[in-house]
Amino acid sequence: TATEGFAQVRSLAEIEATLDESRRHDGLTFMRGMEHFAGRRLPIVRRLTRIYELGRWLEPRAPIYLLEGAYCPGAAIGKEGPCDRACTLLWHGDWLTIEPPT
């Protein structure tokens, strides 16, 4: 169950405006398949201040969130083929509107 309130995932256009040419923001990748969650309101499972991404530890300037029910859908990830791991997706705080816990 969520202990940190809820998050509203911003629109795809708002999220894409934050991304560089590699689809990253502060080093965090916005993966294909995350688009499915745009506009949805989901419970926050956990807030992270440090993550391991692309072979190194990152401390983004904004927190990273894990959202309940937001798992990798197994979308194609390029030449490596489809992802079948159903990993929890990482969400940059700039991609969300955070509702405080009640």
Helices and strands as residue ranges (DSSP letters): E 6-9, H 12-16, E 24-25, E 28-29, G 34-37, E 41-48, E 51-53, E 56-58, E 64-71, E 88-92, G 93-95, E 96-99
